[in-house]
């Protein structure tokens, strides 16, 4: 369903890039195929949560260096941090989109 428990150069970047590239194709899919594709994305996010969080830790280490150099602000750094709750929220949001008719 669409109910959620929470309301709250890396692998993550590659995943985001692939999602952007797939978005026109996803938008052109018929309803049933679109729903199945979105549900598969949500399942994949959760199935790979530990790996995503591990890669995100590497991203955060690089981001901390960028903050020290004045290339990144601390507010953006906080937004970059992923944890299980954020990934569950992301998967939930994807499922909600899939449920839209």
N, C-alpha and C positions, 0 to 999 in steps of 0.2 A: 504494500500500500504506500501511501504518500505521508504517513505519520512519521514524525521524527522524535527521537528521545531528547536530543540536544537542540538548542537554538543558538547556540553560540558559533653556465655551460655544463649543467648538471642533468641528472636523470629527470628531475622535475621540470626543468626547462625543456628538455626533449619531449616529454609527455605533453606539455602545454603547446609546444609547437606542432606536434602531430595532431592534437585536438583542433587547433586552428585550421590546419590543412584539411582535416576531415569534415569540418563544419559545413561547407557548401554541399558536400555529398550527403551528409546526414540530413540537411534541410530538404533535400530533394527526395528522400526516401518516403515511401508510402507509410501510412500510419502504423501498421503492424510491424513493419521492418524497422521503422524509426524507434518505436517503443522497445523492441528487442535489442537494438543497438545501444540505446541509452542505458537499459538495465544491465547489459553486458559491461558497459563502461563503469557503472556504479559498483558492480561485483568485482571488477578488476582492481579498482581503487582499494577496496577493502581487502581483497586477497593479497595485495602487494603493499599493504600499509606499513609493515615493518621495514621493507626495503625502501619505500618512499621516505619514511622518517629517517632512516640511516643516511640516505643521500642528502636529505634536507639538512642534517647535522653538518655535513661537509659544506653545503652552501652557506650555512650560517657562519661557519669558521671563516670562509672567504669574505662574507659580508662584514664580519667583525673587523677584519683587516681594512676593508673599504671604509668603515666608519672611522677608524684611526687615521686614515689618510684624508678624511673629509670628503670622500666620494659618495657616501651614503648616509642618510640621516637615521637616527635611532628609531623613529616612528615606523619607517618603512621596514627596518630590521625586524621589529616586533610582528609586523604583518606577514613577514616571510616565514615565520616559525610555524611548522606543522606538527601536530600531535594526533593521537588517535581520535580525540573528540572532533578536531577540525576535519579530519578525513571522513569521519562518520557523518558530519554535517554536510560535507561536499557530496558524498554518495546519496544522502537523503535528498538534497536539492536536485541532483540529477534524476532521482526516482520521481520527484514531484513534477519535473519537466516531462518525464516520460508519461506520466499520468494525464497530462493535459491533452485534451482532444482537439 
